[in-house]
Amino acid sequence: MKQSLKRWWFGLLGKDPEAAVVAFRSGNAELADAMCAEIRRLEPSRRHFEVAPKEFRGQLRARFRRHRIGLAPVLFDGDPRFHAMRRAAFFLAPSKILAYNARLERHHLEWATPIASWLFLRGVPLDRIYLRPWWLCPFRKDKTTRPEGHIAVEGRARHSKRRSMAVLTPYFPYPLSHGGAVRMFNLLREIAREFDVTLYAFTEGQVSAQDLAPVLEFATRVYLVEKPRYREPRWSSLQPPETREYWSPAMARLLAHRDADLLQTEYTYLAPYGGDILVEHDVTFDLYQQVKVRAGTLSAWWDWKRWRWFERRAIERYRRVIVMSDKDVKLLGVKHARVIENGVDIRRFEPHEEIAGRRVLFIGSFRHFPNIVAFRFLTEQILPLLQDFELTVVAGPEAWLHWRNHTGTLRPVDDPRIRILEFVADVRPLYHATNLVLVPTLESAGTNVKVLEAMAMQRAVVSTSSGAAGLGLAHEGTIWIADDPAHFAAGMEHLLADSVLRGQIARAGRDHVERHFDWRAIGRKQRALLWEMLGDPLEIRRAAELDLPRIAEIQSASPEAAQWDPLSYLQYEVLVALTNSTIVGFLVTRRTSPAESEILNLAVDPASRRSRVAYRLVDHTLAGSPGAWFLEVRGSNTQAIQLYEALGFVQSGRREGYYDHPPEPAIVMRFFS
């Protein structure tokens, strides 16, 4: 009966009684295809029509005059070329609009919810359009949740004679998928050479045993806390939202009961947790200043204003602030800032001969939004000026999630010349295969680890001034710098065509990182800072004749060491280590040529062993005398062999019958700084 009345009524109106779906393809063709396919899947029993971009308002009314429109999906992807088409949809079916955004989220536009509908059309993600500040709607259901509990994982054993260091990070620093993880992993490993390290890290999912293993090799314990689910509008807090996003009572309780001599806090947005050292991977208000200038919006101004207010106060709470460059020291303008640069593992990133071609490489995790800005600058403004190239992009884990959140689109437009990879466990083969590395960064603070890796691999780099900032690089010397699309493209073309100049810049870049950005040397700076704060119990100085009786005493108590006449040591370089004004160890070395040196003897008082005295004596010497080093060690002295390997020595030979009392072979070891 109901169906009969329905057919009778709509027959009088001259319309089909069954409601139809009219989809408006008002945006990117790929997104429109996906929208229409989804609607057909959701409403399989309805008649479906699609409106192409060239159909206008009058034609639409005539075309659908006899159809009752039950649903009108419309794509709102931000493309201004389709505004007229979207207006036509409103005229045709004003109460039936199902809006789709560029993420292919959908929302019914209704007069009853004008704010939510307006926010959705403005590009706010669907899961955030109903967010209201807690101070305005304290009883709402969708509140911020801050998980309780933690996971503790044991690493290497703690040592009773070592000082300890706790480090707080916003994510687990492995795998090495972006510059922040690379820095933290390498410097934590360097700190662990002399300190026990406990790591406190936030997670956004389970950390696999495979990822834990490399960190547990040097950390004594790892605490993992689930990152809070923050559900406040970005504009609604006086503090930057990132600082509220990472506030966790569970983490705060863990840190309050930490057993460590110092706490180092990584990243400015974790500064509310306090500690002794704050690591500013970038001066954040400087980054948002650049965004403010580029975007020119009220929200960009508010982000910059909050960060500037917050960051200037946060750094005053710490005894030391670590920054990446002298530029950052000037920006902060405080006396307790120290530069500990980003670096590169120059033994892992070794040069390989270049293969001829026109292959270019861009590496930048989309997790960090300036890399998305850089990618769009490269693909939308620079590459259209070039004809012949092959671009490989490494966009990092969950690249398209971060891309959608930042751009409001599913993916960039396909280009057969561009290959986009997500997480790559080992980027070295990509460097081997490329001819040129691109760093088209428009917004950046701190310094760029990927520039250092590219130069270590002996590949020429074309970068903006922002991408190369703070690294002491020279245009056409160690890098090619260009800031606008035309000059950037011209620089690429010039270097791709001139293999001689490209090779000169690449070799100069490798030499630059070897001299200034080796993680081992940077690690020494980090450890020196820690000892400065703790009060170093160990003094290292040159030996004098008055020290020889004590050197002889230590040598006699160390049968594994060479038993030479201490008087003969004065013709060589001799260092002694003192604790409480008492000599506890000595090291004898000699320079055999301008580029080579040799360790002759090393011994530590038995009561002071396992206190890193020997390590620090040798490390101090290596830092002050670059070049090649050689030594012989008894084959049975496994502890000494392990010590030298930890310092970077490798076994290079064996000499039979080298030692007497008892007779045994010598293991020859070498080191290249």
Secondary structure, DSSP 8 states (H G I E B T S, - for coil): -HHHHHHHHHHHTTS-SS-EEEEE--S-HHHHHHHHHHHHHH-TTS-EEEE-TT--HHHHHHHTTT--EEEEEEEE-S-GGGHHHHHHHHHH-TT-EEEEETT--EEE--TT-HHHHHHHHTT--GGGTT---TTT-TT-SS--B-----EEEE-S---TTSEEEEEEESS---S--SHHHHHHHHHHHHHTTTEEEEEEEEESS---HHHHHHHHTTEEEEEEEE--B--S-GGG-SS-HHHHHT--HHHHHHHHT---SEEEEESGGGGGG--SEEE-SS-HHHHHHHHHHHH--HHHHHHHHHHHHHHHHHGGGSSEEEESSHHHHHHHT-TTEEE----B-TTTS------SS-EEEEE--TTSHHHHHHHHHIIIIIGGG-SS-EEEEE--TTHHHHHHHHHSSSS----TTEEEE---S--HHHHHH-SEEEE--SS--S--HHHHHHHHTT--EEE-HHHHTTS---BTTTBEE--SHHHHHHHHHHHHH-HHHHHHHHHHHHHHHHHH-BHHHHHHHHHHHHHHHH--SEEEEE--GGGHHHHHHHHHT-TTS----GGGGGGSEEEEEEETTEEEEEEEEEEEETTEEEEEEEEE-GGGTTSSHHHHHHHHHHHHS-SEEEEEEETT-HHHHHHHHHTT-EEEEEEEEEETTTTEEEEEEEEE-
